[in-house]
Amino acid sequence: MKCQQCGKQAMITYEDGKIALCLDCNLKFQQAQEMIIRRNAEMINFLTGQIEASFGFLGMFPRYQITTPIYQQGDMTLNNINIKDSNVGAINTGNVK
């Protein structure tokens, strides 16, 4: 199955297989969803502050804690490594910057 956005090999499906995405496109989709959730939480916090200010009870209601997300930057590399009849315990294919 191919990704419906870029044509690469799809790894994730949504809506019972109707939408197929590769890992890179799925990452972008998830990041977009996180941005929407973050924006909504910021708006709720702002409106809660406005309500408190209008009644004079500042800091009375709880706020959503908003963290700064870490986004993947650059291309993703998938490695398929097959090892047979070896004493190798682990292989690290990570990148160091």
C-alpha positions as CSV (number, residue, x, y, z in Angstrom):
1,M,0.0,0.0,0.0
2,K,1.3,3.4,-0.9
3,C,1.2,6.7,1.1
4,Q,-1.7,8.9,-0.2
5,Q,0.5,12.0,0.3
6,C,3.9,11.2,-1.2
7,G,3.7,7.7,-2.7
8,K,6.2,6.1,-0.3
9,Q,5.5,2.8,1.4
10,A,2.6,3.3,3.8
11,M,3.0,2.1,7.4
12,I,0.0,3.6,9.2
13,T,-3.7,3.6,8.3
14,Y,-6.5,5.7,9.6
15,E,-10.3,5.3,9.4
16,D,-10.2,1.5,8.9
17,G,-7.7,1.6,6.1
18,K,-9.2,4.5,4.1
19,I,-6.2,6.8,4.7
20,A,-2.7,5.3,4.4
21,L,0.4,7.3,5.4
22,C,4.2,6.7,5.5
23,L,6.1,7.4,8.7
24,D,7.2,10.8,7.5
25,C,3.7,12.0,6.5
26,N,2.3,10.5,9.7
27,L,4.8,12.4,11.7
28,K,3.8,15.7,10.0
29,F,0.1,14.8,10.7
30,Q,0.8,14.1,14.4
31,Q,2.7,17.4,14.7
32,A,-0.2,19.3,13.2
33,Q,-2.6,17.7,15.6
34,E,-0.3,18.6,18.5
35,M,-0.2,22.2,17.4
36,I,-4.0,22.3,17.3
37,I,-4.3,20.9,20.8
38,R,-1.6,23.3,22.1
39,R,-3.4,26.3,20.5
40,N,-6.7,25.2,22.0
41,A,-5.2,24.8,25.5
42,E,-3.6,28.3,25.2
43,M,-7.0,29.8,24.3
44,I,-8.7,28.1,27.2
45,N,-6.0,29.4,29.6
46,F,-6.5,32.9,28.1
47,L,-10.2,32.8,28.4
48,T,-10.0,31.5,32.0
49,G,-7.8,34.5,32.9
50,Q,-10.3,36.8,31.3
51,I,-13.2,35.3,33.3
52,E,-11.1,35.6,36.5
53,A,-10.2,39.2,35.7
54,S,-13.9,40.1,35.1
55,F,-14.9,38.8,38.5
56,G,-11.7,39.9,40.4
57,F,-10.6,36.4,41.4
58,L,-7.2,36.2,39.8
59,G,-5.4,32.9,39.9
60,M,-8.4,31.0,41.3
61,F,-9.0,28.5,38.5
62,P,-6.5,25.9,37.3
63,R,-4.7,26.2,34.0
64,Y,-3.6,23.7,31.4
65,Q,0.1,23.1,31.6
66,I,1.5,23.6,28.1
67,T,4.9,22.0,27.3
68,T,7.1,22.8,24.3
69,P,7.1,19.8,21.9
70,I,10.2,18.5,20.3
71,Y,9.8,18.0,16.5
72,Q,11.6,15.7,14.2
73,Q,13.8,17.7,11.8
74,G,15.3,16.4,8.6
75,D,14.7,13.2,6.8
76,M,14.0,9.9,8.5
77,T,16.1,6.9,7.6
78,L,14.8,3.4,8.1
79,N,17.5,0.7,8.3
80,N,16.7,-3.0,7.6
81,I,19.6,-5.0,9.0
82,N,19.6,-8.8,9.0
83,I,22.3,-10.7,11.0
84,K,22.5,-14.5,11.1
85,D,24.8,-16.7,13.1
86,S,26.7,-13.9,14.8
87,N,27.7,-12.8,18.3
88,V,26.5,-9.2,17.7
89,G,24.4,-8.1,20.7
90,A,23.2,-4.7,19.5
91,I,23.6,-2.4,16.6
92,N,23.2,1.4,17.0
93,T,22.3,3.2,13.8
94,G,21.6,6.6,15.4
95,N,22.9,10.0,14.3
96,V,25.0,12.4,16.5
97,K,24.8,16.1,15.9
